[in-house]
Amino acid sequence: MKTINIQFDDRSYPIYIGQNLISDFSLINQHLPHKKIAVVTNNLVADIYLDTLINSLSPHKDVISIILTDGEKHKNTDSLNIIYSELLKNKADRNITLIALGGGVIGDITGFAAATYMRGVNFIQIPTTLLSQVDSSVGGKTGINHPLGKNMIGAFYQPKCVITDVNVLTTLPRRELSAGLAEVIKYGLIRDIRFFEWLEDNMQSLVGMKQDYLMEAILRSCQNKADVVEADEFESGIRAILNLGHTFGHAIEVAQGYGNWLHGEAVGAGIVMAAKLSQSMNWLSDKDLKRITKLIKNAGLPTIPPNISVEKYLELMMLDKKTKDGQINLVLQKSMGEAVLTNAYDSSKLRQILDQSSH
């Protein structure tokens, strides 16, 4: 097992990365100061892993389980209220600990429930998808979607720990694995060119779900994210670079309807769109763009976005949280391994790239 520590003064916490960790009560118990636990999961994950976790906890703790419907379209106020209702029905007080057992949707919504129930209770992340293991479980972003925009309602709220069990990826559908690889590739592009080169050399092993390679990719991704979020917990500066491809990607997700394109699929296409705009500014070469597009494709991700009108793209991109004073700020690549948040791009070039994407 490897451990990465996220340093936030009195809210610091560990990320444990290893095998068979879900059933390791001694590990999780270090972060369970009270008797009452609520495990929040979805119907798909519950069928595979809920019994393992509850069998580990129930001899020692008073455990309730809350099972939500799987899917991005259920990351909303209805699901949030199901969590609140179950907590209230079970007379949960401030000594409850919520455990998020699932992917990014479960982690985000459980974290937001923890941040807001009785104005804040403890929670733990046990991410079960590659995307949530390398990205959404780390850094304390929580929230839900609104029909008009993704992740527009939420809070920064740190977990007590993150328990990343690499074994759970063996049951992950291939499409979900690829979706997680988009976020892995992102770290190489924004700040770690040697990691990007490692991914070029080892993508087939990752797609083939080889455990040692997945462990290395998760470890390096989490360390990269930890370094960024420690420097900027509330996304007032450098943390924005973690959104490479996301302004385009979120627009794709909303336009297509939540869940029709997976988050990582939309981000993969968005990374290519951002690279094209960066190339138009002479920040990336033709060769750089081809390398990026090839790696995204080799990860099993789309490199061509869906058919959306330019005006619809712009309307949805304006809803992005990085938009300031009516100006769309984009994370672009200054070079391979370096990203910047900027509005100093040629808007006609942006429209051209969006127009190419809409055919």
C-alpha positions, -999 to +999 in steps of 0.1 A: +000+000+000+011+035-008+000+067+010-001+103-002-009+130+023-029+160+013-017+190+034-045+214+045-033+224+080-059+210+105-078+193+076-050+172+062-058+137+052-043+106+036-050+089+003-044+051+006-037+033-026-035-005-026-052-038-030-081-054-010-085-022+010-123-022+012-123-052+035-095-038+057-114-026+088-082-016+107-074+009+080-108+026+077-114+025+115-085+050+121-109+075+105-142+065+122-143+082+156-180+075+162-203+045+162-228+055+135-220+051+098-240+057+066-227+041+034-240+059+003-237+040-029-256+032-061-275+001-072-247-012-095-218-008-070-241-021-042-245-054-060-207-060-061-191-043-031-216-032-005-217-065+014-179-066+016-178-032+032-207-037+055-194-071+066-161-054+075-179-026+094-210-041+110-193-062+138-179-029+152-202-001+140-239+008+136-242+009+098-270+021+075-269+019+037-284+044+013-286+031-023-291+057-051-299+051-087-267+049-109-260+077-134-249+113-139-285+123-145-293+114-109-267+137-095-294+162-084-315+175-056-338+145-056-309+121-048-295+146-023-329+146-005-329+108-004-297+110+016-310+137+040-343+118+045-325+085+054-302+103+078-331+120+095-353+088+096-324+071+113-319+099+138-284+106+126-267+134+146-234+152+141-215+121+151-225+103+119-198+095+092-208+092+056-189+068+034-191+074-004-188+040-021-189+046-058-177+067-087-176+104-091-213+110-089-216+092-056-185+109-042-196+144-052-232+140-039-222+123-007-195+149+000-221+177-006-246+159+017-218+157+044-209+194+039-245+204+044-262+179+068-263+196+102-238+221+086-211+195+083-204+159+093-174+136+086-171+117+053-148+092+037-142+085+000-140+050-013-138+056-051-147+026-073-140+040-108-106+050-123-119+085-129-130+090-093-097+074-080-075+098-099-096+129-099-129+136-082-122+119-049-091+141-043-093+178-034-126+183-017-149+194-046-184+183-039-217+191-056-247+183-078-258+192-113-285+216-124-304+211-156-288+242-170-252+235-159-229+208-145-216+211-109-231+245-104-243+238-069-217+226-044-191+232-017-154+227-011-154+201+017-125+177+025-129+140+034-112+124+064-094+100+040-096+084+006-093+047+003-084+036-032-087-001-038-071-009-072-088-043-072-123-028-078-111-018-113-113-054-124-151-052-125-151-018-143-166-017-178-140-009-205-158+023-214-156+035-178-119+027-176-113+048-208-133+076-192-109+076-163-079+077-185-089+111-199-082+126-164-049+106-162-037+120-195-047+155-184-020+155-156+007+147-181-004+176-203-008+203-177+023+198-155+042+164-159+055+158-194+075+127-182+042+112-171+027+119-205+057+101-221+052+072-197+015+070-208+025+070-244+048+040-237+023+021-215-012+029-226-018-006-239-010-020-204-034+004-188-062-004-213-054-041-207-060-034-169-026-046-158-026-039-120+010-027-116+006-001-143-028+010-130-013+014-096+015+036-110-009+057-130-032+063-100-002+071-077+013+096-101-021+112-109-030+116-073+004+131-065+000+156-093-034+166-081-023+168-045+005+192-054-020+215-072-049+215-047-025+220-018-014+252-034-049+264-042-077+247-022-105+269-033-096+273-070-087+309-069-056+305-091-034+276-102-060+249-095-080+260-126-054+242-148-070+209-136-099+219-159-080+213-191-107+202-217-135+206-191-151+238-204-156+221-238-164+188-221-191+201-197-208+218-227-208+184-245-223+166-214-251+192-210-259+194-247-261+156-251-280+150-219-262+139-187-249+103-191-251+100-229-215+109-230-195+099-199-176+128-182-142+114-193-153+109-229-164+145-231-132+156-214-111+135-239-128+153-268-124+186-250-087+181-245-083+177-283-104+209-289-082+228-264-051+214-281-063+227-314-069+262-300-035+261-284-019+250-317-037+280-335-018+302-310+015+286-319+018+272-284+017+237-296+032+223-329+014+200-354+035+172-340+023+180-304-014+180-315-009+146-333+007+131-301-022+143-280-049+131-304-032+097-307-029+091-270-066+101-264-075+077-292-053+049-278-070+053-245-103+044-262-117+079-261-134+100-287-113+126-304-142+141-324-170+158-304-207+154-312-226+176-336-235+208-316-241+242-331-215+269-324-240+291-307-251+262-284-215+255-275-209+292-266-241+295-246-231+264-225-195+274-222-206+308-208-221+289-178-186+276-169-175+287-134-143+301-149-163+327-169-157+362-156-175+394-167-190+377-197-156+364-209-150+327-214-117+317-197-102+286-211-074+263-198-050+260-228-016+245-232+013+269-232+035+239-242+036+201-236+034+198-199+024+233-191-011+248-190-025+283-184-060+298-177-065+326-203-090+346-223-062+359-246-072+336-275-086+346-308-124+343-305-127+337-343-103+307-340-124+294-311-155+297-333-137+280-361-128+250-339-164+248-326-177+250-361-154+222-373-168+202-344-204+208-354-201+191-388 
